[in-house]
Amino acid sequence: MTHIIMEPCIGVKDTACVDVCPVDCIYGADEDEWPMLYIQPEECIDCGLCVDACPVEAIVPEEEVPEKWESFIAKNYTQFDLEPPG
């Protein structure tokens, strides 16, 4: 499984999660192109280091995404032209 970045990340300037990712699978630090960061689902190794590094608690394992933010699962996949699960 991958991790998903959710709404609390929108507009956040802190990219600590990018710095700790051992496989560099978090993209979007250029806010002019993307309003938030995204995890490339096929590159994520599910290590969870980004979860602890996120200052706004916007990253969770895909299976733990709260119902109110389930749309962010599809957003993370489609950002990389991938078919969302389900």
C-alpha positions in Angstrom: 0.0 0.0 0.0 0.9 3.6 -0.4 0.5 6.6 1.8 -1.9 9.4 0.8 -1.4 13.2 1.3 -4.7 14.9 2.2 -6.2 18.4 2.3 -4.3 19.8 5.3 -1.2 19.9 3.0 -2.7 22.4 0.7 -0.7 25.6 0.9 1.8 24.3 3.4 5.4 25.4 2.8 7.1 22.8 5.0 8.5 19.9 2.9 10.0 17.9 5.8 8.3 14.8 4.4 10.2 15.2 1.1 13.5 15.4 3.0 12.9 12.1 4.9 11.6 10.0 2.0 14.2 7.3 1.2 12.9 6.8 -2.3 12.1 10.3 -3.3 8.5 9.5 -4.1 6.9 12.8 -2.9 6.5 15.5 -5.5 5.0 18.9 -5.9 7.2 21.3 -3.9 6.7 23.8 -6.7 3.4 25.4 -5.5 3.0 27.2 -8.8 2.4 23.9 -10.5 0.7 21.9 -7.7 -1.0 23.4 -4.7 0.2 20.5 -2.4 2.5 17.6 -2.3 1.6 14.2 -3.7 3.0 10.7 -3.2 3.7 8.6 -6.3 1.8 5.4 -5.4 4.0 3.1 -7.5 7.2 4.4 -6.0 6.1 4.5 -2.3 7.6 1.7 -0.2 5.2 2.2 2.7 8.0 3.0 5.2 5.9 5.7 7.0 8.8 8.1 7.6 6.8 10.9 6.0 3.9 10.4 8.4 6.0 11.5 11.4 7.8 14.3 9.5 4.5 16.0 8.3 3.9 19.1 10.4 0.2 19.2 9.7 -0.6 15.5 10.0 -1.7 15.3 6.3 -0.2 11.9 5.5 -1.7 8.5 6.4 -1.7 5.0 5.0 -4.2 4.7 2.1 -6.4 2.3 4.1 -6.6 4.9 7.0 -7.8 7.9 5.0 -10.8 9.5 6.8 -14.1 9.4 4.8 -14.2 13.2 4.5 -10.9 13.1 2.6 -11.3 10.0 0.5 -11.3 12.1 -2.7 -7.6 12.6 -2.0 -6.9 8.9 -2.7 -8.0 9.4 -6.3 -6.2 12.8 -6.5 -2.9 11.2 -5.5 -3.2 8.5 -8.2 -4.5 10.7 -11.0 -1.8 13.3 -10.4 0.5 10.7 -11.9 -1.9 9.5 -14.6 -2.6 6.3 -12.6 -6.0 4.6 -12.2 -7.2 5.0 -8.6 -8.1 1.8 -6.7 -11.6 0.7 -6.2 
